[in-house]
């Protein structure tokens, strides 16, 4: 693989992008295996860890694209997490994250949301300034909050409850490290309710 790449790099008529060519080659190799074998480049290791553990460093707030302002807005700051503790409120429109202006440009809304989400996440313990616009009837206010990222754990079982009589519903969102414990707790609660 290396010798073919070196030959291509030295003698190909045009310039090649080594990162792109190598990634394409690796993904083509893996396509010949099972559908579960995947390659994660170094810069995507944090998203892989998040997927496996359900933990990430963040501010603890749900965000969503707000079409009227063509910006990303805070939908729900989680109680006890950095955003809520600093005073960030639902409806605040994100202007800047760490001094970088958050503008959509030619990105699709979903790509834009991902970009802002990525900017809000980082190593737990790292700090940044979040600049928001707080809409009000008479006069909107620009506000700044110094936030320190914290370990956030996504709940693999965000809801469980009885549907009727002896039928229960458990919403399992992902297969993370401790999802079995959360599922078991939900199941035991059901058994107690039926006893």
Secondary structure by P-SEA (a helix, b strand, c coil): caaaaaaaaccccccccaaaaaaaaaaaaaaaccccbbbbcccaaaaaaaaacccccccbbbbbbbcccccccccccccccccccccccccbbbccccccccccccccaaaaaaaaaaaacccccbbbbbbbbbbcccbbbbbbbbccccccccccccccccccccbbbbbbccccccaaaaaaaaaaaaaaaac
